[in-house]
């Protein structure tokens, strides 16, 4: 199953570790979207920056 991840909030004022997590997800600005395969590692990253992103199941 693939997940569609969209950044919904700015990274201004967030912890530096969260900046790196967003970069590793392929995000970095509001409105940018990426599609990733679901895995335990990805779930951990999303748990860390969940307040900055919106996650949906990819229908493709």
N, C-alpha and C positions, 0 to 999 in steps of 0.2 A: 504494500500500500504506500502511495506517495502522499506527502503533505505539502500543501501550498502555504508558504510563510510570507506574510506581508508586514513590513515595518509600519507602525501606526503612530509612534511617538518619537520625539527628538532625543538624541543622545546627549544633549547639553545637560550637564549637571549630574550625569550618572557615573557610577564607579568605572574605573579604567578597565577592570576585568570584563565588564559588560560591553565595552567598546570592542574589545578583541573577540568576544563571542559573536557579536553581530557581524563583524568582518569575516569570521570563519564561516558564518552562515551565508555569506554573499550579500549582505545587506549593508546599509550605511547612510541611507537617506529615507525620509518619510515617503511612503508610497511604493518603494521598491519591493518587488516580489521575486521569490525563488521557489523552486520545487525540489524537494529532497525525499529520498527513500527513508521510510520510518525505521529507526533503530534505537536501541537503548541509549547510545551516545547522543543522538539527536534529541531524544526526549530530555536528557539531562541539560543540554544547552537551552532548550526551550523553557525548561523549568526556571533556569537562571534569569532569562530575559523575557519571561512571559508577559510582564507589564509593558513591554515595548512593542510587542508583535501580536498579530492575529493569525491563528492557525486554522486551516480548513483541510478537509480531505480533498485530494485532487481527483476530479471525475474523469480525467483522460486516460 
